Amino acid sequence: GAEYADLNSPNFNPQQQATATTDYKAYGSLFQWGRKADGHELINWTSDTSGVSKYGTTATRANNPFNPLFIMREGWRVNQDDTLWASESSANNVCPVGYRLPLNPNGALDAEHEFYQEINSWSGGILSGKLKLPYVGWRNRSDGSFVYTGWHGFYWSGSATKSNAYDIYFGYNWNPLGFSNRANGLSVRCIKNQ
C-alpha cells in the first residue's frame, strides 16, 4: 500500500524505504487484523498527518466480507480465527509470496519475537533498523476515523492474543508487546520467510 510500491504512482520505486519518520509516501495501508487485502485498507495519504480512505465504512460483520468497506465494530469477524495471518500459508496472508508478517508467538520478549529483534537494531533511531518504520497512525474501529499524532507508529504482527492481536507501538518510547483490537486499522510490514 505504500506509494513507493504503487506501479501507478510517479514516486514508484520498490527499493525506496522511508526517508524520514514522517515520510507519508512510505506509510501504506491500514489493515484490520487478519483481513484480506480487499480494499478496506486503502488510504490516499495527502500529508504526514492526513489521508482519505478509498472506500467507506459499514457496521455489518462478516467472516469473508463481500465488499471493501471498513467494518466499524468491536470485531470485524463473526467467528474469531487466530490463524489468518500466522504464516506465509495463512488464508488471508497480505504479504507477497515468500513473505509474512513478523511474529510474537509467545507474547514475550524472547528470541522468537521478531519486532523485538527489529527494535534491537535501532542503534541510530527508528530509521536505522531493517524495516525503516515511519510514524503512521491508525484507524479507529469505533467510527472509522484516522488517528494521527505525527510521532507514533503502530504495526500489526501475525500473532493473536485473546480478542486482540499483537502489534508494535513506538513514539517517544516503544512497546513490542503492544496489542490492539483486531478491528482497528494498523499498518503492516512484511518480512522474508526464512
N, C-alpha and C positions, 0 to 999 in steps of 0.2 A: 503493500500500500504506500510505501514511501515514494515521493516524486522522483527521486533518483532512479528508482526501479520501474518507472512507468514508461513504456515504449512510446506513448503519445505525448510525453512531456518534453518541452525544449530543454529541460535540465536532466534528461535521461543520461545516466552514467552508472551502470551497475557496480562499478568498482568504488564509487564515491561513498564515503561514510560521513557521519555528522561532522561538520567543521566547527561547531560551537554547541554548547548545551541548549541553545535556543534556535538551532537550525531546523526550522519547521519543514523544510524540504525532505528531511530525514525522519519526520515524525511517524508517518504511516497511518495505518488503520487502527480503529478501536473495536476490538472483538469482545463479544460476550463469551465467557469461558466455555470451551467445548463445542462451540457452534461453528459450522462450516463457513467458509468464505462465500456467502450467498448475497452480499451487497449490504447487509445490515451494518457492516464495519466501515464502509467507505466514507471518508471525510475529505472535503476540499479545504485544505489549510490555506488561509489567506495571510496569516502572520504567525508569530510565535505564541500569541495568546487568543487567536480566534480561528474558527473554522465552521463549516456548514456541512451537515450530513447530506449525503446524496439522496437518501430516502427518509421517509417519515418514521412514525412510531405506531405501535399498537399495544393493546393490553392483552391480546389473545396469546396464551401459551401454547406451545406445540413441541413435541419431540423432534419433528422434522418440519420446520417452518416452510410454508409454501410460498412465501414472499420475502423480500429483502428488508422488511421493516424491523426496527429496533424494538424488542419486546420489553415494555416497562412493567416489570413485575418483580416480586421477591426472587423468583427463579424463572428463567425463560422456558425451561422444560417442564413437562407434566411429570415425567419419571426421571429421577436423578441417575446419572451414569458417570462414574469416576474414570472411565477408560477412554473417553472421547478424544483426549489429547495426550494420552500416556506414552505413546511411542510413535515411531515413523509409520507403523502399520495401523494406527488407530483410525477408526471410521471417519472422523472429522478432522484429521490432521491438516492444518492450514499451511504447512511448510512444503517446499518443493521436494521432489524425490531425493532421498539421501540426507534429508534434514528433518529435524524435530525441534520441539521446544525444550528449553533447559528443564531439568527435573530437580525436585526436592522430595525424594521418595520417603525419607524417614522423618521429615518435619524437624530436622535438627541441623546444626552447623557441623557437618561431617564431610568425609571425602566424596560422598555421592551427591552433595548439594552443589549443583553447577553454578547457581548465581553467587554462592559464597566464593567459589573459585574465581569468578569474574571480579568480584569486589577486591579480592586479594591481589589482583593485577593492577589496581588503581594507584600505583605509586605516584603518578603525576596528576591525579584527579580522574574524574569520570571518563574523560575522553582519551585517557592513556590505556584503557582496557581494550580487549579484542573487539567487543561489541559496539563501542562508541555510542553509548546510550544518551540521547538528548532528553531534556526535561519536558516530555509531553505529559499533559494532564490525563484526565479520564472522563468517561461519560456516565452520568448518574442513572441508575436503573429506575429511580422513582419518577422522574419527569423527562428523561431523555436529554437533559441539559449537559453542557460541557463544563468541566471544572478545570480552569487554567490557573495556575499560580505563578508560572514563569520560573519556578525554582523547585519543582517536584517532578519526579518521573515514576511511573507505575507500569510494570511489565509482568504479564502472566507467565507462570511456569506451566508445565504439563501435568503437575501433581495436584490432586484434590484432597480436601480435608473436610469431613462432615458436609455441611451445606455450602461451604466456601471452597475456594481454590487458593493455592499459594501464589504469591507474587513477590516481586522485589520492589521496595519503595526506597527512594533516595531523594535527598534535597540537602538541607543543612546537616542532616545526619542520614544514616541508611539503615534499612531493616530487611535483610534477606529472608527473614521468617515472617514477612507480612502475609496477610491473606485478605481476600475481599469476597463479597457476594458474587457468585458466578454470573449474575445478570448485569453487573456493571460492565462498561466497555473500557478495556485496557489495551495497551499496545502489546505486541509480541515481537520477539527476535528469535529467529531460527538459528540453530547450531548444527554443524555437520555431525551426522551419526557416526559413531566410532565402533 
